[in-house]
Amino acid sequence: MLVRKENKIIRVEASVPGDVDKHMVDELSLIINNTRSLYNQTRALVDNLVKKVKKGTDLDLDKLANSSVVDQMIRDASKEYTRLSGERAMLSTATRKAAKQELAEYLLDLVEDELRDR
């Protein structure tokens, strides 16, 4: 959860239980950061989140991780992994949740950086 109190940002972390394929989570993160369309989605989402925070909305890490936008970005990254590697990306539920959690944390980091820079 990202909370603004007196121009301070507080984050509450959550953990993902289960057997997580950390290598696949890292691969999906790399694909999201290095694929133009996914990177552009990331930038647009961060800009919208910054606007929400400036209006006083609290951002919740779990809600962001479970949002349809983050879920779609993970699906698109999985498809891109399949296209690039030639092998199908089979994501367990725990791996998918861990990837969504990591992407949400990355997005919140970018939001924090944007707020600090502005």
C-alpha positions as MATLAB code, in Angstrom:
seq = 'MLVRKENKIIRVEASVPGDVDKHMVDELSLIINNTRSLYNQTRALVDNLVKKVKKGTDLDLDKLANSSVVDQMIRDASKEYTRLSGERAMLSTATRKAAKQELAEYLLDLVEDELRDR';
ca = [
       0.000    0.000    0.000;
       1.293    3.441   -0.864;
       0.068    6.113    1.515;
       0.850    9.830    1.485;
       0.990   11.483    4.879;
       2.441   14.952    5.170;
       4.287   14.488    1.858;
       5.721   11.149    2.974;
       5.132    7.876    1.189;
       4.642    4.726    3.249;
       4.565    1.263    1.727;
       3.239   -1.965    3.173;
       4.671   -5.087    1.534;
       2.811   -8.337    0.966;
       4.212  -11.795    0.325;
       3.126  -14.433   -2.173;
       2.846  -17.986   -0.806;
       3.506  -21.077   -2.944;
       6.139  -22.474   -5.282;
       7.348  -19.518   -7.357;
       9.530  -19.838  -10.464;
      11.758  -16.842   -9.739;
      13.548  -17.211  -13.078;
      10.257  -16.799  -14.970;
       9.293  -13.787  -12.835;
      12.646  -12.185  -13.716;
      12.177  -13.008  -17.418;
       8.736  -11.391  -17.460;
      10.133   -8.296  -15.716;
      12.864   -8.002  -18.342;
      10.357   -8.363  -21.159;
       8.084   -5.691  -19.678;
      11.002   -3.264  -19.356;
      12.495   -3.988  -22.787;
       9.457   -4.332  -25.052;
       8.307   -1.022  -26.484;
       4.559   -1.604  -26.245;
       4.721   -2.918  -22.674;
       7.094   -0.154  -21.613;
       4.733    2.434  -23.099;
       1.841    0.884  -21.147;
       3.969    1.096  -18.006;
       4.712    4.792  -18.552;
       1.050    5.610  -19.248;
      -0.055    3.713  -16.137;
       2.550    5.480  -13.981;
       1.418    8.879  -15.268;
      -2.195    8.039  -14.379;
      -1.194    6.784  -10.923;
       0.796    9.965  -10.253;
      -2.282   12.021  -11.113;
      -4.382    9.935   -8.725;
      -1.873   10.340   -5.880;
      -1.725   14.101   -6.443;
      -5.518   14.208   -6.136;
      -5.247   12.456   -2.775;
      -6.049    8.856   -3.707;
      -4.211    6.172   -1.730;
      -2.658    3.438   -3.836;
      -2.956   -0.098   -2.524;
      -0.247   -2.563   -3.599;
      -2.614   -5.545   -3.539;
      -5.325   -3.762   -5.534;
      -2.771   -2.653   -8.098;
      -1.282   -6.164   -8.346;
      -4.767   -7.608   -8.905;
      -5.881   -4.949  -11.372;
      -6.870   -5.938  -14.884;
      -4.180   -3.703  -16.389;
      -1.357   -5.440  -14.494;
      -2.881   -8.839  -15.266;
      -3.028   -7.992  -18.981;
       0.575   -6.780  -18.942;
       1.686  -10.112  -17.429;
      -0.306  -11.997  -20.088;
       1.256   -9.903  -22.860;
       4.736  -10.451  -21.417;
       4.045  -14.187  -21.274;
       3.022  -14.176  -24.947;
       6.135  -12.193  -25.835;
       8.285  -14.710  -23.912;
       6.690  -17.515  -25.944;
       7.365  -15.636  -29.183;
      11.000  -14.902  -28.291;
      12.021  -18.214  -26.752;
       9.928  -20.618  -28.792;
       8.713  -22.394  -25.667;
       5.371  -21.763  -24.064;
       5.424  -19.855  -20.793;
       3.506  -22.049  -18.355;
       2.878  -19.909  -15.291;
       1.660  -21.474  -12.081;
      -0.771  -19.464   -9.999;
       1.978  -18.640   -7.495;
       4.369  -17.522  -10.258;
       1.685  -15.364  -11.893;
       0.858  -13.741   -8.541;
       4.551  -13.155   -7.815;
       5.025  -11.556  -11.258;
       1.988   -9.319  -10.727;
       3.255   -8.398   -7.255;
       6.720   -7.539   -8.590;
       5.249   -5.447  -11.421;
       3.016   -3.581   -8.946;
       6.022   -2.875   -6.693;
       7.979   -1.642   -9.722;
       5.087    0.639  -10.701;
       4.892    2.060   -7.178;
       8.657    2.679   -7.247;
       8.225    4.630  -10.482;
       5.335    6.600   -8.958;
       7.462    7.450   -5.927;
      10.311    8.580   -8.186;
       7.960   10.738  -10.264;
       6.502   12.361   -7.162;
       9.962   13.028   -5.775;
      11.192   14.544   -9.061;
       8.199   16.839   -9.565;
];
